[in-house]
Amino acid sequence: MEKWKNKLLKKIESKGKMLFLGKADLDTIGLLSEQNQMTALFNKLNEKNLVENSIQKENLKVLFVKDFSEIKEEFDSAVVFHEDFMGTKETNDFLRTAGKKIKKQGKIYFICKTSRGAKNFSKNMKEIFGNTETISVKNGVRLIKAVKEKKIKETKKETASFEFLFRNKKYFFQTSFGVFSKKKIDTGTKMLLENLSEVKEKKILDFGCGTGIIGIVLAKENPKARVVLLDSNAKAVLLAEKNIEKNKIKNAQAVVSDGLENAKEKFDLIASNPPTHEKRSFLENFIYKAKKALKKNGRLVIVLNKAVFLEKEMQEFFGNCKVYAEGKEHKVLEAVKK
């Protein structure tokens, strides 16, 4: 662990039962679980598995929950680790959850990059908890503390929805903060669907399904096909399940999975708008695993931002790769398992 990070984390003085929420930061969890009985909560299965496989400590309990309200236990303190791609509402939700789960006079610590709005979140913490204090700023990372002096107010759960017309069929989607493209269908997903016009495959996988747009559209357009929607984020899968029901889809199911680990069967088509904010190794591993999850002559069709390059890896793993379609900001790639 880098020295600055060690010094920063040692300023978290709380002892006893500690709750951890946020990004699966192995250094942070590893050090804090040496000093405390720590419970780390995740609703992203890949992060839960990463921590569980990397840190084996008696003081550490790692749990995967679909909703943080499932945890009834009380804690002495909590640490919220900010993720780069967490919006304001989702971050505040994590902070409120931490506040609800700790005892009165318990401490809430928040770790955030200064470039990601740490000062603004400090103001939000003062509003939620009634107080706030910056403990340390090191290497562009701010450690902020608040003490739970009052009951945390309940807030109305924020949801959103949108509808769109595609090939003369109307679709309805319920979304929420913390999921990709919550107000409308994003241009990359739309481009992918427009270029999958004559799908004849009978077993289809939507990888990284989010709220389920790709899988639901392909299921509705191909009622004889069986469609599986996978995502590591429990919130996204819950929304995908609701949207399958809302759009009266009978031939699709949504499943929580760490990558393609829970895809036990083989598919004729894998269609995906993969999470390009993930590490490069994640995307490369997805391409490699996708080939294994396809039947002979099965297709992998993905849409990418034009700034992201995976053609070399697709060519290497599949022996072929072609640009299926290209727009101003996105491109659609196809590889076939020969």
Disulfide bonds with the S-S distance in Angstrom:
none
